[in-house]
Structures are given as structure tokens and as C-alpha cells.
Amino acid sequence: MPPYYAFGLHIKSALELSELLPVDVAIPDVCISVGRVSPTGLPQPACAGLYYQTAPGQFWLHVPDIARFHVTDGHSIVVAPEAEADTHSIRLYLLGSCMGALLHQGQLLVLHGMAMRVGEQVVIFAGPSGNGKSTPAALHQRQYEILTDEVCVITAAGQVIPSYPQIKLWHDAATRLGIDISPLQRSGRKWKNTPTLSTTPTPFYQAVCP
């Protein structure tokens, strides 16, 4: 697989990541491999939930019927897919929860939201799933640039780092915004729209919770 670029990182992956931009680079910042991940979690977790565990520099995630993931030191993700898992579902968690954990391990501030460039600054629409973060796509129709959807990364210098060119919309949100979903690819219960993505890190201005 060719290396990819997203979140300011060069990513070498054993899995195809069709959402990301391919690049030509010799030394990657992040390696994604397929291998064994403990079915029971981390040896000494500092925090544990029903399907996740964390420890300094480590994140373990189990998504039933999809895969187990082990994220370490902001540089590595090991994926252990389940036998019947579809690749789309694996990528959904890999580029969402796992990439968010990896970026957090790299001492970056990570928010769940959509980032939009307005002038020379960025506004982030943050909140839980279903709270209307996709609604700002209506503004994109008026030529505002999208920096990232779902995983927003802010550096210590206050810059928002672009991710990859994709927005996921609920069916009713797309209908209200007048977006034709017929040419779009389905992503779980949402539809994937591919906008023009800003590729320049931009100063953070404000976060809005719809």
C-alpha cells in the first residue's frame, strides 16, 4: 500500500485507507499493521470500560464482530480483524476512535467535531453523535472550507490540523440541506460526501456545541 497523509502525519498502513490522500514519503510517522491483539486487554490498565482500556501510551479497543485495536505511543496501531468483519467498519473505528487516541498520545488536543475555515480562522462544531455537527455542511455549500469531520486536532500553537476530504451526513440532514445522496457512498447509517478540503493548518477561533 502507498503511504497516506492525514492529520499532519505520514501513515504507512497494511490496510487500504481509501479515504486518505496517498503521498510519496520514505519514513512514515505512523505504522498501521495487522496482527495479534490481546483478547483481554492491557496487562495493567489505568482505566477500563466495557470495550476499551487505557494506560500511559496505550489504548486498547474491542469492537464486537469488527476488530480489536492496540494503539501505542502515538506511532503504532495494530489491528486484529474479526473473521467476518467488513473493511469499511474496520476503517470507521481505525480513523475515528483509534486515530483520535493516537493523536492524543502525541500530546495534541483532540475534539469530536467538524472544523470549518471562516476567513483566516477556524470554528469547530463539537458534540456527541447526532447533535447536528453535520448541519454546517450547509455553509460549505456557500464555499466555506472544511478542515476535518469527526476528529478535530489542535496543536499547542492553537492551529487546527486538516484531516481528509470527507463529510458524513445523516439522511435527514442531507435532505434538509438539499444535498443529493444518490451519487454518495453509504457509511454505516450515514452518507459520505467528498468536499474540497483545506490542506493548510489554520488558527483556532471558537468551538460551538449545536
C-alpha positions as CSV (number, residue, x, y, z in Angstrom):
1,M,0.0,0.0,0.0
2,P,1.2,3.6,-0.7
3,P,1.8,5.8,2.3
4,Y,-1.1,8.2,3.2
5,Y,-1.3,11.7,4.6
6,A,-3.8,12.9,7.2
7,F,-3.8,15.0,10.4
8,G,-0.3,16.3,9.5
9,L,1.1,12.7,9.6
10,H,2.5,10.4,7.0
11,I,0.8,7.0,7.6
12,K,2.0,3.6,6.4
13,S,-0.8,1.1,6.5
14,A,-1.2,-2.6,5.8
15,L,-4.9,-1.9,5.2
16,E,-6.2,0.2,2.3
17,L,-7.4,3.5,3.6
18,S,-9.3,4.9,0.5
19,E,-10.5,7.9,2.4
20,L,-6.9,9.3,2.8
21,L,-4.7,11.1,0.4
22,P,-1.8,9.0,-1.0
23,V,1.7,10.5,-0.8
24,D,5.3,9.6,-1.6
25,V,7.3,9.5,1.6
26,A,10.2,7.3,2.7
27,I,9.8,7.4,6.5
28,P,6.3,7.3,7.9
29,D,5.2,8.9,11.2
30,V,2.6,6.2,11.9
31,C,2.5,2.5,11.1
32,I,-0.8,0.5,10.9
33,S,-0.3,-3.2,10.9
34,V,-2.5,-6.3,11.1
35,G,-1.5,-8.7,13.9
36,R,-2.4,-10.2,17.2
37,V,-4.1,-8.0,19.8
38,S,-4.8,-9.4,23.3
39,P,-8.4,-10.5,23.6
40,T,-8.5,-9.5,27.3
41,G,-6.8,-6.1,27.0
42,L,-3.8,-4.4,28.6
43,P,-1.6,-6.0,31.3
44,Q,-2.1,-3.1,33.7
45,P,-4.8,-0.7,32.6
46,A,-5.1,2.6,34.3
47,C,-8.7,3.0,33.1
48,A,-11.1,0.4,31.8
49,G,-14.6,0.4,30.3
50,L,-16.7,-2.4,28.8
51,Y,-14.9,-2.4,25.5
52,Y,-11.8,-0.2,26.0
53,Q,-8.8,0.1,28.2
54,T,-6.1,2.8,28.6
55,A,-2.6,3.1,30.2
56,P,0.2,5.6,29.7
57,G,1.0,5.5,26.0
58,Q,-1.5,2.7,25.2
59,F,-5.1,2.4,24.1
60,W,-7.0,-1.0,23.6
61,L,-10.3,-1.2,21.9
62,H,-12.6,-4.1,21.2
63,V,-15.5,-3.6,18.8
64,P,-17.5,-6.9,18.8
65,D,-17.8,-8.6,15.4
66,I,-15.4,-6.0,13.9
67,A,-11.9,-6.0,15.3
68,R,-9.6,-5.4,18.3
69,F,-7.2,-2.5,18.2
70,H,-4.0,-1.6,20.1
71,V,-2.7,1.9,19.8
72,T,0.8,2.7,21.3
73,D,3.0,5.8,21.8
74,G,1.4,7.9,19.2
75,H,3.1,6.0,16.4
76,S,1.6,2.5,16.0
77,I,-1.8,0.8,15.6
78,V,-2.2,-2.9,15.4
79,V,-5.5,-4.3,14.1
80,A,-6.8,-7.8,14.7
81,P,-9.9,-8.1,12.5
82,E,-12.7,-10.5,13.3
83,A,-13.3,-13.3,10.7
84,E,-16.5,-11.8,9.2
85,A,-15.7,-8.1,9.6
86,D,-16.1,-5.8,6.6
87,T,-13.3,-3.4,5.8
88,H,-15.5,-0.4,5.9
89,S,-16.4,-0.9,9.6
90,I,-12.7,-1.5,10.5
91,R,-11.7,1.8,8.8
92,L,-14.5,3.6,10.6
93,Y,-13.1,2.8,14.0
94,L,-9.5,3.0,12.8
95,L,-9.8,6.5,11.5
96,G,-12.1,7.6,14.3
97,S,-11.5,6.3,17.9
98,C,-8.1,4.8,17.2
99,M,-6.7,7.8,15.3
100,G,-8.1,10.1,18.0
101,A,-6.3,8.1,20.7
102,L,-3.0,8.1,18.7
103,L,-3.1,11.9,18.3
104,H,-3.9,12.3,22.0
105,Q,-0.9,10.2,22.8
106,G,1.1,12.6,20.7
107,Q,0.2,15.4,23.2
108,L,-2.4,17.0,20.9
109,L,-5.8,18.3,21.9
110,V,-8.5,16.1,20.2
111,L,-12.1,17.1,19.9
112,H,-15.1,15.2,18.4
113,G,-16.5,17.7,15.9
114,M,-16.4,19.3,12.5
115,A,-13.9,22.1,11.8
116,M,-14.7,24.8,9.2
117,R,-12.4,27.6,8.0
118,V,-14.1,31.0,8.2
119,G,-11.8,33.7,6.8
120,E,-8.3,33.1,8.4
121,Q,-9.6,31.3,11.5
122,V,-11.4,28.0,12.3
123,V,-14.7,27.4,14.0
124,I,-15.3,23.9,15.4
125,F,-18.8,22.4,15.8
126,A,-18.4,19.9,18.6
127,G,-20.6,17.5,20.5
128,P,-21.9,13.9,20.7
129,S,-23.0,12.0,17.6
130,G,-26.5,13.1,16.4
131,N,-26.1,16.6,17.8
132,G,-26.2,18.4,14.5
133,K,-22.5,18.8,13.7
134,S,-23.1,17.9,10.1
135,T,-25.5,20.9,9.7
136,P,-22.6,23.3,9.0
137,A,-22.3,21.4,5.7
138,A,-24.9,23.9,4.5
139,L,-22.3,26.6,5.0
140,H,-19.8,24.5,3.0
141,Q,-22.3,24.8,0.1
142,R,-21.5,28.5,0.2
143,Q,-17.8,27.8,-0.3
144,Y,-16.5,27.7,3.2
145,E,-13.7,25.2,3.5
146,I,-13.9,22.1,5.8
147,L,-10.7,21.1,7.6
148,T,-11.9,18.0,9.3
149,D,-15.0,15.9,10.2
150,E,-15.4,13.8,13.4
151,V,-11.8,14.1,14.7
152,C,-10.5,17.7,15.3
153,V,-6.9,18.2,16.2
154,I,-5.5,21.3,17.8
155,T,-1.8,21.9,18.3
156,A,-0.1,23.6,21.2
157,A,0.3,26.6,19.0
158,G,-3.5,26.8,18.5
159,Q,-3.5,25.5,14.9
160,V,-6.3,23.2,13.7
161,I,-4.8,20.4,11.5
162,P,-6.7,19.2,8.4
163,S,-7.7,15.6,8.2
164,Y,-9.0,14.1,5.0
165,P,-11.7,15.1,2.4
166,Q,-14.9,13.5,3.7
167,I,-18.1,14.6,5.5
168,K,-20.6,12.0,6.8
169,L,-24.2,13.2,6.8
170,W,-27.3,11.7,8.3
171,H,-30.0,11.1,5.6
172,D,-32.4,13.7,7.1
173,A,-29.6,16.3,7.4
174,A,-28.7,15.8,3.7
175,T,-32.4,16.1,2.8
176,R,-32.8,19.4,4.7
177,L,-29.7,20.8,3.2
178,G,-30.8,19.9,-0.3
179,I,-27.9,17.5,-0.9
180,D,-28.5,14.8,-3.5
181,I,-27.4,11.5,-1.8
182,S,-27.8,9.4,-5.0
183,P,-24.1,9.7,-6.0
184,L,-22.9,9.3,-2.5
185,Q,-21.4,6.2,-0.8
186,R,-23.1,4.9,2.3
187,S,-21.1,4.9,5.5
188,G,-23.0,2.9,8.1
189,R,-26.1,4.9,8.8
190,K,-24.7,8.0,7.1
191,W,-23.7,9.1,3.6
192,K,-20.2,10.2,2.7
193,N,-19.8,13.5,0.9
194,T,-16.4,14.4,-0.5
195,P,-15.9,18.2,-0.3
196,T,-12.9,20.3,-1.2
197,L,-10.7,20.1,1.9
198,S,-8.4,22.8,3.2
199,T,-4.9,21.5,3.5
200,T,-3.4,24.4,5.5
201,P,-3.3,24.4,9.3
202,T,-5.4,27.3,10.5
203,P,-5.7,29.2,13.8
204,F,-8.5,28.0,16.1
205,Y,-11.0,30.7,16.9
206,Q,-14.1,29.2,18.6
207,A,-15.9,25.9,19.5
208,V,-19.7,25.8,19.1
209,C,-21.9,23.0,20.6
210,P,-25.0,22.7,18.4
